[in-house]
Amino acid sequence: MPSRPALVRVDRFELPGLEHVAEIVLDRPEAMNAVSTSMAQAIAAATTQVAADESVRCVVLTSSHDRAFCVGADLKERSSFTDADLMEQRPLARAAYGGVLALPVPAIAAVDGFALGGGFELALSCDLVIAGQDALVGLPEVGVGVIPGGGGTQLLVRRVGWSRAARAIFTAERLGAAAALELGAVDEVVPAGTARARALELAATIAANSPVGLRNAKRAMRLGADVDLATGLEVEDACWRATAFSGDRREGVAAFAEKRKPVWPGR
């Protein structure tokens, strides 16, 4: 009996500078990474694995398909669903998108080709989005009788503002890389086919920094994003305290004084 395909891979690197980077690879190329029930479970499992690995300082989310990051939900599978099936799948889908969003270290999406619907929501769940010039992104759900369900209505608004997100979602518009950059939906556009290489380059830069600092900076930013300023400053203070008395802070100060690269203890 043939083994079931993995659907999602977690790759690690031995190259200097990338040893603390984890790559989560969407690997269902025959379906352009359409998110089936099984793939949703695989994404959730991969993010759980990576989140628990304290050696990881940065995550890059990529695709094994050269023309698609992810085309969204598997509508072929859903076409056979009863209402009960759809309700049963819902928590599995939420766990997949939520797993990416909850990664405790910086996450970068490398988007070449299509990133539509749930595929774009996976990218939006990351902290940074690098897009190839051939990328086509969008949240077209209202055009097929649903709404974004992987965080799109919340994440795009927070990225680009209400009116810009409203236009993108209500029109079900598909945006090329340049238009997405102008909107603020992606952070950088690079030549087609190079988004992964650029994302890994950026991940290496990020991963050179304090793991305690990276985790607590992300935590402060995420928890403080939607509260009033006074509450946000208290969130920041708590995260500052969790960092300031760490071994990383002591090593960072010592390395600066001794004019050398720090060797982070990660605690």
Secondary structure as UniProt FT lines:
FT   STRAND          7..12
FT   TURN            16..20
FT   STRAND          21..27
FT   HELIX           29..31
FT   TURN            32..33
FT   HELIX           37..51
FT   TURN            54..55
FT   STRAND          58..63
FT   STRAND          68..70
FT   HELIX           75..78
FT   TURN            79..80
FT   HELIX           83..101
FT   STRAND          107..111
FT   STRAND          114..116
FT   HELIX           118..124
FT   STRAND          128..132
FT   TURN            133..134
FT   STRAND          136..138
FT   HELIX           141..144
FT   HELIX           152..160
FT   HELIX           162..171
FT   STRAND          174..176
FT   HELIX           177..183
FT   STRAND          188..190
FT   TURN            192..193
FT   HELIX           195..207
FT   HELIX           211..224
FT   TURN            225..226
FT   HELIX           229..244
FT   HELIX           247..257
FT   TURN            258..259
//
